[in-house]
Amino acid sequence: MSRRFSFNTFEQPTLEVELRGGKTVHLEIPTVSAVERLRDALPSLRKRITAENIGDLRRFYELLAELMSFNTEGVTVTAEELEKTYHITLDAMVLFFADYMAFIDEVRASKN
């Protein structure tokens, strides 16, 4: 008996994200290390950004770009695009990251 599994036909769960300007990407579950970085960053994300911790804001944009680049369209999203083209603010990132973690938790719960 022979069995076959193809990653090409396996349908990954996705989260549809609409960016300003009408661009839409369908995000897939990222690597474990990306999810761990997001979980580690969440406490800092809730702090107020000041001149002393402005580097954290740059890290948040980079993390968001990495997560947004895990999409079915194969589009690479950069931190600079998120900030300057799509005008993603810190408040928007906080809301997105919370929703994104809920998506990941839903997918994880559905597999059990």
C-alpha positions as MATLAB code, in Angstrom:
seq = 'MSRRFSFNTFEQPTLEVELRGGKTVHLEIPTVSAVERLRDALPSLRKRITAENIGDLRRFYELLAELMSFNTEGVTVTAEELEKTYHITLDAMVLFFADYMAFIDEVRASKN';
ca = [
       0.000    0.000    0.000;
       1.263    3.431   -0.912;
       0.204    6.776    0.517;
       0.966   10.273   -0.627;
       0.804   13.660    1.074;
       1.418   16.816   -0.909;
       2.208   20.154    0.673;
       1.220   21.672   -2.682;
      -2.440   20.758   -2.228;
      -2.671   21.172    1.547;
      -4.797   24.232    2.309;
      -3.244   26.361    5.010;
      -5.511   28.461    7.202;
      -5.113   32.138    6.372;
      -5.910   35.527    7.857;
      -6.991   38.103    5.277;
      -5.436   41.505    5.954;
      -6.424   44.612    4.042;
      -3.822   47.355    4.026;
      -4.476   51.003    3.246;
      -4.780   51.602   -0.450;
      -6.761   48.413   -0.990;
      -3.854   45.942   -1.003;
      -4.897   42.610    0.514;
      -2.642   39.790    1.681;
      -3.631   36.400    3.046;
      -1.326   35.575    5.941;
      -0.333   32.033    6.750;
       0.952   30.653   10.030;
       4.618   31.717   10.277;
       7.595   29.837   11.642;
       7.716   28.925   15.314;
      10.597   31.353   15.860;
       8.568   34.258   14.411;
       5.642   33.469   16.734;
       8.039   33.277   19.695;
       9.501   36.695   18.796;
       5.971   38.107   18.638;
       5.056   36.663   22.035;
       8.292   38.072   23.501;
       7.625   41.508   21.971;
       4.014   41.889   23.129;
       4.801   43.221   26.644;
       7.109   45.909   25.183;
       4.540   46.782   22.547;
       2.094   47.886   25.207;
       4.566   50.413   26.660;
       4.609   54.018   25.578;
       7.308   54.726   22.976;
       9.762   57.394   24.139;
      13.086   58.722   22.849;
      14.851   56.144   25.047;
      13.078   53.112   23.567;
      12.451   54.269   19.983;
      14.480   51.263   18.810;
      11.615   49.075   20.011;
       9.318   50.732   17.486;
      11.707   49.846   14.647;
      11.791   46.230   15.886;
       7.977   46.139   15.893;
       7.859   47.318   12.274;
      10.454   44.686   11.319;
       8.530   41.948   13.124;
       5.270   43.012   11.500;
       6.957   43.024    8.078;
       8.267   39.513    8.693;
       4.818   38.245    9.695;
       3.106   40.032    6.786;
       5.579   38.411    4.399;
       4.238   34.939    5.289;
       1.442   35.307    2.732;
      -0.098   33.201    0.001;
       0.570   35.903   -2.593;
       4.340   35.547   -2.150;
       4.687   39.286   -1.555;
       7.569   40.517    0.583;
       6.487   43.370    2.851;
       9.124   45.684    4.332;
       9.140   47.677    7.549;
       9.594   50.855    5.524;
       6.508   50.105    3.397;
       4.420   49.479    6.500;
       5.431   52.812    7.954;
       5.590   55.047    4.889;
       3.301   53.462    2.274;
       0.619   51.854    4.427;
       0.890   54.312    7.367;
       0.720   51.627   10.060;
       0.846   53.273   13.481;
       1.865   51.824   16.831;
      -1.801   51.671   17.880;
      -2.667   49.760   14.707;
       0.200   47.328   15.367;
      -1.064   46.638   18.897;
      -4.525   45.804   17.529;
      -3.128   43.723   14.673;
      -0.773   41.698   16.874;
      -3.634   40.892   19.279;
      -5.847   39.734   16.404;
      -2.980   37.812   14.815;
      -2.258   35.933   18.052;
      -5.975   35.080   18.314;
      -5.785   33.678   14.746;
      -2.761   31.549   15.653;
      -4.453   30.328   18.838;
      -7.598   29.410   16.841;
      -5.595   27.390   14.349;
      -3.674   25.658   17.117;
      -6.928   24.834   19.000;
      -8.581   23.454   15.856;
      -5.766   20.912   15.433;
      -6.373   19.380   18.861;
];
